[in-house]
Amino acid sequence: MSPLSVVPAMVGPMLVTQRDDPGDAGPQALPETLLNLLGQLSPAAPVDPARSALVDQAVSVLRRPGFDTLLSLPQLAFEPFDYQRETASTVLRRMRGRAILADEVGLGKTIEAGLIASELRLRGLADRTLVITPAGLVEQWRDELERKFGLPTAIVTGKDRAIDERGNRPVLLASLAAARRDPLKAELTGAGWDLVIADEAHRLRSARSASGKLIRALSARFLLLLTATPVENRLQDLYEMISLVAPGLLGTPAQFRARHVAAGGDVNSPRNLAELRSRTRQVMVRHRRSEVALRLPQRLAETTLVTPDTDEQALYAELTERIRVEAKEAPAARRLALRAVARLAGSTPAAAAPTMTKLGWTDLAATAKSITYPAKLRVLTAKLGEYAARGEKVLVFTAFRQTLDTVAEAARAAGISAVVYHGGLPRAEKERVIGAFRDTEQVLLSTESAGEGRNLQFCHVMINLDLPWNPMQIEQRLGRLHRVGQTHDVLLTNLACRGTIEERVLHVLETKINMFELVVGELDMILGRIDEDFDFEKAVFEAFASTENESAFARRMDEIGEELAAARTSYLADRRNVDALAGEDNE
């Protein structure tokens, strides 16, 4: 106790103080103002412990920093960009946790949403958090939240009780396809949520769709909608999106149309644009790459056309003829098997042999097995040797385990040190392999598993030994290297045999949409404009199987390419529209 502290004590009828200063001469009388105060307090009721605890909690809250200070930053496993931190603060402070994150693709809307979720959970404001995302992005979200933010996650399907967990609840992840159907829909809409995050939220705009009905049936205090294109064909798209996070901000539908929608609903020339932009910015954050000065290194893509050996050409020609003949009358299951063998044949003949056997084509299977060192594999081995001599790391992708084993054996025979990664490895072994590739090994041979969620920016050279017919898988592969944090231009080589489906697919993707010049994420925006359920791989096979010869197949693929080109034009127009409605002025 300091010499200036006082302790009241009763000495006869007079209240005095005792000083704990040893040099003090004795008791002193209290000032009259203090005596009056003590006199008023003496008949008061005893302090209520519950009220006292409530006051302590209130004081604790008042002393807690506001959302200008992000408490979660020290717990992150990465360093967010300034604009991402500013977005989180803006959404929490000014938008009260209900917002549309509409950054251009590739700028990290997932990071911004993760920051907001982390901040709310740390402050005890979002114990019950739900993330709804397209099925193909569920694992990516899980990886981002766990690795970068240290947030526990659980994937829900409607068959477990994770939704009812108490205590330190994980962030729940659900695919949009599963969430909009019972039994999961009933569980999700019957629960109360602190925070709901919806990725690719442009799929939720229509109140008449199953997805739109789902988001409108969820109850959430905080709501984040993530989409690079909140506006597409109609200005009404904007109204639907904003009304989800801020009902009434744009008035009733009739008021919105009267105030802002020009004749015909043209999104390019809304009425009262300044007013509309002002209201939009109250709930929407939009960054462009040009604004945040975020520039990724270039993608330098090349296609190496390999001339197959004579026996390979003969095998592929016979396989093509059999597929086209059988596909005309084949039931659905048989057609799937025919599609699978066509894809496998584009990898290596030996990879296709087991499926050929299952189809009953034992003669073709025997021929395929006999081709142990095809031309494409020789080209790959030579390229790996060149990169190894220069001391550069190389990531090699194949879609198939059979090919992976063949490539690993060929690499060892050529004296090339390589590690192998595939989905069948235990988690600890996967971590060991990635660590070895990062620290000591020059070559990583991988199936699609490394194309999902792994960040390998320490490497900048990639070779596609075989080409997925689904361009989104190509994008996912490339996205492991070409992402924020990469410091070198990314060198991509696509290997394709002449006269194959892969050659035709590459031609369409390169000439019609300049695929390898797109930013990660833009391809999905383009494909989604053809049809929400558009299946590029299925379209390729149908074109291949339904045409009589290679010339007819090429013409059909060009028609698909024109659809892609039109979708790309539409996407670029929509991006400009969003900039006009929500982007910052450049003046």
Disulfide bonds with the S-S distance in Angstrom:
none
